[in-house]
Amino acid sequence: MPGPETSALVPVQPELFDTPPAGFDGATIDDRIDTPRLTAHLAACHLFMSDSQEHTLREVANAIGCSEAAASARIRDLRKAKFGGHTVERRRVEKGLWVYRLARRCPLITGHPSDPVEAKR
């Protein structure tokens, strides 16, 4: 039984990039060779887009050091449940140019006084 200084809550989501999930999709994926690189790209993509600003594929690709096609694939991965089920919004700027924005998640309200939402009450 937790004491007064500990919480009985279990994290809602495990650390997303600590251990690779059940593999990346694709017929040509070799988990042994590709998973470390793709996991690093996914983590970098998540970190870069965590500013909740709009970014083009070129901006994401340049920031994480991959092709625009790979950046697009990592953005799609962020939407998948096994990679966090994030909401990534997109908006057409002109013709074939789109921008993508990683939506912020609402903080978990637990009722504990140390929670940021609770501290503001």
RAWO-V824291 format. One line per field, one symbol per residue. psi: psi as a letter, one per 40 degrees, with the letter a starting at -180 (. if undefined). A space follows every 50 residues. Layout:
# RAWO-V824291
psi: ???
This chain:
# RAWO-V824291
psi: hiadeiieiihdhihdedhhafiiihdehhddddddddddddddddddee efihiidddddddefiiddddddddddddidefefihhiihhdibehiii hhiiiiihheehdehdddde.
